[in-house]
Amino acid sequence: MNLNKHHDKWRDRLSEMKRSIPAKPRLAVEGRITRMIGLTLESVGCQAAIGDRCLIRADARTIEAEVVGFSDDKTYLMPSNDIRGLQPGSKVTTTGKSFVASVGEGLLGRVVDGAGTPLDGKGALNIRDSVSLMPRPLNPILRHPITEPLNVGVRAINGLLTIARGQRLGLFAGSGVGKSVLLGMMTRNTDADVTVVAMIGERGREVKEFTENILGQGGMSNAVVVASPADTPPMLRMHGAMLATSIAEYFREKGLNVLLLMDSLTRFAQAQREIGLAIGEPPTTKGYPPSVFSKLPQLVERAGNSTTGSGSITALYTVLAEGDDQQDPIADAARAILDGHIVLSRELAEAGHYPAIDIESSISRSMNNIVSEAHQSDANRLKGLYSLYNKNKDLINVGAYSRGSNDMLDQAIDHHHHIEAYLKQGINEPVALDKSIQDLCHLISSIASSTNNIPEGVIGAT
């Protein structure tokens, strides 16, 4: 018995001494930069996995880079910040970890860059949590179904293209047709709990204009803005889109309804194109390598409803139609993976029709599941009349149409100015979802009764 106690005493003492010995430092394996082509860095001697975060010592500063490829003993890195001071033979070490996103409620009302660094001059962020920039995908079978509409404050969208909580839509537009203004309008007037805005690859001056003039103080109070302008490295632009999505996921897992606005999905694809071509991927349609068309669904599929709790991410991605070409490869790929699309028309914008939504070319694939049969019928009726008028507009304008030839076209002509009044809306005139549906019902009722006297206040009231 005494022998056992003696053994226990020495065993405890040995354990204590072992704990007091300092841990052996991990051997740091360093590589070196051997070549730089464009933005791609080649290194040797540094074993790292795809997606790992590496640190490069250059001119008394540290450059962050991500592993994007390898060949034999060479590792290809893409920097995520400024590379000034980089020299041949610069030392490279791997952290053994991928890039992470710092998240928390302290982000509300703040503007950060693609690395999560504050840009608004309001001091450090009061956040402690961190998540992966690219988490594992959710099980689609376990996601909650889409059942509730989301008010975005835009009558044409609420009434004719009703958006559901957890839906993912594309906003297809060329340059200068009002997409940024429409995004700001939706941000200010939505019923979502939190709004996350990602400005990816756009002009730098637009960041300040968007936050101060379009969003304003009221819109920023429950919003987070992630800005990676066009002059930032392509890796940082991609990280900006991933960071915004990670922030949205953080609030979704807390049971909140999040509106994610990303301007634009095209710039995200172009950043991946730069990376892919730089490491030797073969170009395909319009120079886009295959990796672009795999990265797009990986990003988009992260939005939607949660598998736990009642949280949701309703996402709206702008897609730039270069030269107003709706068959652009990115636009075509986005239509296939999104739950609908809203097309902005340059012709309408030039005619002073705001918002310049092309109702004929737009669709919400989730609308049938979240609106009543009466609402769907009224929306189809209005779109039918609007489309019929546009198809015969030239005949009507030159006086070649004879009244009485088509009763439905007669109705479309008689009520066209009322239909246009429904579709138009001032920037500072939000219209709630219920009011949008009520206006639509009154308009269709007036058309059905073949009366030209629509009561005052039905159209345009907020």
N, C-alpha and C positions, 0 to 999 in steps of 0.2 A: 504493500500500500504506500509506504514511504517512498519506494522506488518510483512508483507512478507519479507521485507528486513532484519528485525531483526532475523527472523527464518533462513534465508539464511546465515547470518553472523555466528550464533551459529553452524549451521550444518557444515559450512566450518571449523570452529575452532575445532569441535569435530573430524572431519575427519583427521585434521592435528595432533591432539593429539594421535589419534589411530595409525597413521603411525609412530609416534615417540616411541611407546611402542615396546620393543624388542619382536621378535617372540618367542613364546613358544617353547623351544627345544623339538624335537621329542623324545619320550620315546624309548630308546634303549633296546630291549629285547635280553638278552643273554642266550645262551645255554651252555652246557658243554660237553666235550668229555668223553664218558663213556667206549668206547671199541675201539680197533684197531686190525683188522685181515688182515694180509698182508698189502695192501695199502689202505684198506677201513677203514674209520673212522666213528664210530657211535656217534651221539650226541642226547641229549634230551633237550627239552626246547627251541629249536630254530625253529620257524615256517618259512619255506622257500619253494619256488616252485622249480620244476625241472629246472636245468640250472642256478639257482641263484649263484652269486659269494659270497662266505662267507669268513670271516677273522677269523683266529684262533690265539690268543695270546699265544706264547710259548717261554719261556726263553728270554724275552726282544726282541723278533722278531715276525714278523707277517707271518703266513703261509696262502697262498691263496688256496681255495678249491672250488670245484663245487658240487652242489647237484645232485646226480645221482640216488637217490631212497629214499623210505621211507617205514616204516612198523609200524602201530599203532602210538606210540608217538616217534619213533626213526627216525632220518634222517640220510641217508647215504651220506657221503662226499668223494670225491676223490681229494687229494691234487694235485696242479699243480706245486709245487716247493719243495725244500728240507724240510723234516719233522724233522730234527735233533732238539732236545730240546723239542719236544712234550711230555706232561705229562698227566696222568689221571686227569680229571677235568679242563683241559685247556678251557678258555672261547671262545665261538663261537658267532659271530654276523653276521647277514646277511646284505648285502648292498641293497637288494631289486632289484638288477639289475643283468643282465647277463654279461659275459665277452664281451669286445669290442675290436676291432682291430684299432690301430692308423694307419692312412694311409695318403699319401701325396707324392708329387713329390720328397721330400727330401729323400725318400727311395732308389731312383735310385743310383746304385753303392755301396749299403750298404749290409752288412750281419747282420741279426738279428736272435734271437732265437724264439721259439714258442710263447713267451709272448711279442715279439716286442722289446726286449732289444738289443741294438747293441753289436755285438761280434767282430767287426773289429778294435776296438780301435781308431776310427775316431771321437770320441766325440758324443754328444747328437744329436738326430734326429731333424731336422728342419721341423716338421710336426704338424698340428693342428687338422686335421679332424679325426673323429672316426666313425666307422660303426660296426654293429653287426657281431659277428663271424658266426652266422647262420641266415641270413636274410630270409624274406619270399620268397618262390619260385616264379619265374617269370611265367606269364601266357604263356603256350606253344603256344597258338594260335597267340599271339601277337609278337612272336619272328620273326626276319627277316630270310628268307630262306637262305640256303647255296648256294652261286652262284660263288664264286671266289676261285681259287687255291692259295695255299701259298707255296712259295719257302722255302725249308729248307736246300738247299745246298748239298743234298745227291742225287746222280744221280739215284740210284736204287729206292729210295722213290719217287722222283719227276717224274720219267718216268713210273714206274710200279705200284706204290701205292700212287698216287697223293693225297695230303692232301688238304682239303678245309679250308678256314677261318671259324672258328666256329665249326670245327669238333673235336670229342673226340676219341682218339685212345689209345690202350693199347700196350705197348712194353713188350712182354712176353719173359723172359729169365731166365736161371739159373744163378748161380754165376760165375763170371770170364769169360764171353763171350763178353765183350766190351760194355755193355749198357751205362755205365757212359761216356765213350769216345764218343759214338754216340750222347748222349744227349748234351755234350759239343760242338760237331761239329755242331749240329743243332742250338744251342744257338748262336754261333759265326756267322753263315752264313744265318740266317733266314731274311726274309723281314719284320718280325713283328716290330712294333714300340717299344714295351716293352717286355722283357722276365722276367718271374717270375719263379724262381727255388726253389722247396721245397725238402729238403733232410730230409726225415722222417725215423727215426729208423735205419739209416745206421751208419757205424763206424765213430767215431769222427774225425779221421785223414783224412778221405775222404773230409771233408769240406774244409780244407786248400788246399789240392791237387786239388780239383775241381775248386775252385775260382782262384788259382794262375796258375796252370799248364794247366788245360783243358780250362777254360773260358779265362783266361788272362785279361790283362788290357782292350783290345778292347771289349771283350765280356761282361765285367762288367760295361762298361760305360752306357748301357741302360738296365741293369738287376738288379733284386732284389733277394737276396738269403735268404731263411728262413731255418734255420738248427735246427732240434730237433733230436740229435743223439740217439743211442740206450740206453745210460745210463741215459736219462731223464725220469721222470715219464710218465706213459701212457697217462695221461690227457694232458700233455704238448705236447706230440707227436701228439695227435689228434688236439690240438689247433694250432700246427704248420701247419698242412694241411689246416685247416679252415682259418688261417691267410693268407697263401699264396693265397688261393682262394679269400678272401676278398680284398686283394691288387690288384689282377687281375681284380676283378669286379670294383674297384675304377677307374682304368685306362680305362676299357671298357666303363664306363659311361661318360668318357671324349671324347669318339669317337675314341679311339685308338685301334689298332689291337694288341692283347696281345697273346704271346705264353707262356702257363703255362706248366712247366715240373715238374712232381712229382715223386720222387724216394724214397719210393715206395708206391703204393696203398696197397700192401700186409702188410707192416709195420703199416699202418693206421688201417687196419682190425685187425691185431694182438693186437694193443693197445686197441681197443674196446673189443676184446676177453678177455684181462686181466681185464678190468673194469667189463664187464658183468659177468664173472665167479666169480669175487670177491664179487659181491653183490647178488649172488645166482641164476643167470640165468641158465637154464638147458643147458648143452652142446649138440650139434648136430654133424654134420659131422666134423670129425677131431677136435673136441672140440670147434668149433665156435658156440656161442649162437645165437639165432634168431636176436638179435639187430644188429649184424654185417651186416647182409644182408639187413637191412633197412637203416643203416648209409651209406653204399656204394653209392646207388643211390642218397641219399640226398646231398652228396658231389659232385658227378660227374655231376648231372643235373644243378649245378650252372654255369658250363662252357657253352660255346656256344655263339650264337649271341645275341645281345641286343634287347630289345623291343623298345628302343628309340635311335635314332641316328644310326651311322654306325659302332659302336664299336663291337669288337668280342673277344672271348677267345678261341683260339685253344689249346686244352689240350692234353698232351701226358703223360699217367700214366704208369710207369713201374710196371709189375706184376711178382713177383718172382715165378718161377716154381720149387718148391722144388724137387730136384732129377731129374730135367728136365721133371717133370710130368705135362703135359698140362691139365690133368683132375683134378688138385687140385681144391678144392671147391671155393677158391677165384678167381682163374683163370677162372673157369667155370662161376661164377657169373659176373665177369668183362666183359667177352665176350658178355654176354646177354645185358648189359647196355651201351656198348661203340659202336662207329660208325666204328669199324674196329679194326684190330690188326696186329701188326708187330712181327713176331716170329724170335728170334735169335737162331741159331743152334750151339750147341757145336761142332759138327762134322766139320762144316765149319770153326769155330774159330780155332780149332786144326790144320786144314789144311792151316792156314795162309790166309784165305779168309776174307778180311775186306772191308766193314762191313759184319758181318756174318748173313745176312738176309736170312731166308728161304722163298724164293719167293713162293714156292708151298703152304706153310701153312699160308701165310699172305694175307690180303685183306683190301682194303679201300672201305667201303660201300658207300661213297659219290663220288667216282671217276666218276661214270657214269654221274653224274649231272653237272660236271664242266669241262670235257675234250671233245674234238671233237671226232667224230666217227672214224676218221683216227687214232688218238692217241690211242683210246681204242682198235681198231683192231690190231695195231702194238704191244701193250702191251700184248694182249691175244696171239698173234702169238709167241712172244718171250717166254712167260711163257709156252706155249704148247710145244715148242721145248726143253726147259730146262727140263720140267717134263718128256718128252719122253726119253731123254737121261738118266736121273737118274733112270728111271724104268728099263732100259736095260743096265745099267752100268756094272753089273756083267758079262753079256754075252759078252759085248764088250771087257772087260778087259782080259777075258780068251780066246778070239778069237773064241767064239762059234757063233758069228753073221756073217752071209754071206751078204756081201754088195750087194745091189740090191733087197733085200727082202722087204724093206720098204723105199720108196723114201723120206718120211718125216724124218725117222730116219737117213737116209744117210745125209740129210741136217743138222740135229741136231749134227751128229758126225763131219761133215766137219767144222761147225761153232761154235762148243762148246767153243773153246778157245777164240773166239771173244765175245761170249755171256758172258763168265766169266769175260773178260776184261771190259765189260760194267758194270757188277755188282760190280766189285771191285773199290775201291777208296781210295786214301791216306787221312790221317787225316787232312793234311794241304792243301788239293786240293779241294776247294769248286767248285761245278758245279751248275750253275744257272738253273732255271726251263726251260727256252727256250732252253738252250744248251742241257739239258737232253733229251728233246723231239726231238731235231734235231739229236742228236746222235742215238736215238732209231729209227728214221725214216730212217737214212742212213744205219743202220745195217740191218733192215728188208728188205730194198730195195736190198741190196747186197745179202742177203740170197735168196730173190725171184728170182733174176737173175742167181742164181746158180753159182756165181763167188766166188772164194776164195781170190781175191785180194781186200781187203778193203782199201780205200785210207788212207794214213798216216794222222794222226791228227784227224780222225773221233772219235776214241775211246780214252778216257782219257784226251782229251784237255779240258782246263778250259776257 
